[in-house]
Amino acid sequence: LERLAPWRTEQQPWRAQIGQDFFWLFFNGHYAGILVATAAAAALGHLESALGGWPWPSPAALQLLVQQPLWLQFAVFLVFKDFLEWLVHNLLHAVPFLWQFHKLHHSIEELDWIGNFRFHWMEIVVYKSLTYLPLIALGIDGHVVLWVAIFGTLIGHLNHANLRLSWGPLKYLFNSPRMHVWHHDLVLHGRHGQNFAIVFSLWDWLFGTAYLPADSEQPNQLGFADMNRFPRGLIGRLVYPFWK
């Protein structure tokens, strides 16, 4: 789609740092998730052993939606998960310690679909840690979890793409490339930023964090204020939040 109808026609397909972004795509899209899941499972097992079993009902035992049709599980899980991730995304911008990790994603200077996976692996830890308990309590079928993950990944790629899509009146419900590009604007249009939506822009419109000017406009520059002090190399970006 970017090759057929690019919004920023001057942006080249083989842009600066796209090779590094292929690393983030493969590492964050596959290996980081496996490593974090393995470590989390081991940590939970050790914690349960140390406590001699959970002193309260396990969230996984609640299974709130386990008897519901799969389509309903999909809808509830998608909306609830997206709202929780909208809240976490706000925290990544508002909490200085978390912002040091999130800077990597905002180091993108030319936005396209592959930029969706330019993020620090610690973001996986933050998102999964803060959303694990409420989501696991729903008891969603594993196939539904996979479908939502695939759908969310595709939407993430689309919203980072170099495309001029805004969905017309549905812009008040769904995020879009036209809306998300302003999240990467160098200029902040709210205290900590704007347009934190992942799938549903509804949360930004409801809570006053939406910013969407006329269709003909786009940011003059992407990034963040002190980008000149942010490493450009792969290793430097991995260790930056820790030594920072």
Stockholm file with secondary structure:
# STOCKHOLM 1.0

chainA/1-244         LERLAPWRTEQQPWRAQIGQDFFWLFFNGHYAGILVATAAAAALGHLESALGGWPWPSPAALQLLVQQPLWLQFAVFLVFKDFLEWLVHNLLHAVPFLWQFHKLHHSIEELDWIGNFRFHWMEIVVYKSLTYLPLIALGIDGHVVLWVAIFGTLIGHLNHANLRLSWGPLKYLFNSPRMHVWHHDLVLHGRHGQNFAIVFSLWDWLFGTAYLPADSEQPNQLGFADMNRFPRGLIGRLVYPFWK
#=GR chainA/1-244 SS CTTTSCSSTTSCSSCTTHHHHHHHHHIIIIIHHHHHHHHHHHHHHHHHHHHTSCSSCCGGGTCTTTTSCHHHHHHHHHHHHHHHHHHHHHHHHHSHHHHHHHTTGGGCSSCCGGGGGCSCTHHHHHHHHHHHHHHHTTCCCHHHHHHHHHHHHHHHHHHHSSCCCCCGGGGGTBCCHHHHGGGGBSSCSSSSCSCCCSSBTHHHHHHTCCCCCCTTCCCSCBSCTTGGGSCCSHHHHHHHHHHC
#=GC SS_cons         CTTTSCSSTTSCSSCTTHHHHHHHHHIIIIIHHHHHHHHHHHHHHHHHHHHTSCSSCCGGGTCTTTTSCHHHHHHHHHHHHHHHHHHHHHHHHHSHHHHHHHTTGGGCSSCCGGGGGCSCTHHHHHHHHHHHHHHHTTCCCHHHHHHHHHHHHHHHHHHHSSCCCCCGGGGGTBCCHHHHGGGGBSSCSSSSCSCCCSSBTHHHHHHTCCCCCCTTCCCSCBSCTTGGGSCCSHHHHHHHHHHC
//
